[in-house]
């Protein structure tokens, strides 16, 4: 399994480390051709406008969009989540627009722009997930095909899934708790299995 991490800016080293700990090949992605052989992609935290600018100048936005349409699992954390969302309520910016969600950048204001919280994430089990929020966005609205995976105690949505797309407002790559990464890897395995079955049905799998 090969899960690439977009490595233009931000917390890509931490994501690569987390994936390697789980025994997964995790190439750093900077060029469009490096996307070719991936089974999944992570867009890390960082600064979303800078990352977007670099993605555009490296010619990455269109190929990432196309791969997402073909079902490539993609996970965006923090700035990565902003880039996946269709709408940003408080900034004029052109995102990848893949997830039916409206997000708000830097939603926690100055005083608490960084904080940590123990989150309930039911699909990761009973134990709370210790989450680090750094100048984090929040999710203000979700479309009908979006599943809410976690909320802050006040009800604010901070993690969502839409089919093969996953997004969270915090940084699971910082805490050493690998459950979120394992969950994404399960999504990637399921998609690989689905692609394999699809090829068998269409009679085009060399292994069948
Ligand atoms: N505040 C950043 C942005 O708007 C996101 C912060 C992060 O990724 N930790 O892009």
Boltz pocket constraint, residues with backbone or C-beta under 6 A from the ligand:
constraints:
  - pocket:
      binder: B
      contacts: [[A, 44], [A, 45], [A, 46], [A, 47], [A, 48], [A, 49], [A, 77], [A, 78], [A, 79], [A, 80], [A, 82], [A, 105], [A, 106], [A, 134], [A, 135], [A, 136], [A, 137], [A, 169]]
      max_distance: 6.0
